[in-house]
Amino acid sequence: MSFPGMTPPMGTPPMGGLGGTPGNGMQGMNDQEQAMVKMMQSGMESCPVKTVISGTMGFGLGGAFGLFMASMAYDSSLTPQGAAIADLPWREQVRRGFKDMRARSWSSAKNFGIVGALYSGTECCIEGLRAKNDLTNSVAAGCVTGGILGAKAGPQAAALGCAGFAAFSAAIDAYMRMPSEE
């Protein structure tokens, strides 16, 4: 297995590690480095590791998104929230603003983390069961994720969540699978 974009150096004799075949991307690495690369590759093929990584990255992205959205909430004193805050002393305005930013950031981080972990874990399990990596996995994982997220609101919301997430997943995956224009 080799990393995308890696080419073996010219004139380098093949090394004996991990199969010993030339062109496997392991030339120039000692045994410890080869073992680390193999461990990382097997970890990235593991559904629990993919789920944790996606959940963590979703948590971070959601936190940043929530922080940004909360910072834009009080941009005008013409809104009811802005008018109520504008009448308070400056120090209290700042305190409430930061408290609201923290709460919204935490809420968005949790939601994005849950969605990321749920989708990634579902897609990985479907891919493992089907033994294929194609658009169907993304659509099915999107449907399952949307259905689970909408289930609390009833069967109609679950069906709409399934359809919406499936369509979004299909669009994103189809775009990501397009050949590059190099």
Secondary structure by P-SEA (a helix, b strand, c coil): ccccccccccccccccccccccccccccccaaaaaaaaaaaaaaacaaaaaaaaaaaaaaaaaaaaaaaaaacccccccaaaaaaaaccaaaaaaaaaaaaaaaaaaaaaaaaaaaaaaaaaaaaaaaaaccccaaaaaaaaaaaaaaaaccccaaaaaaaaaaaaaaaaaaaaaaaccccc
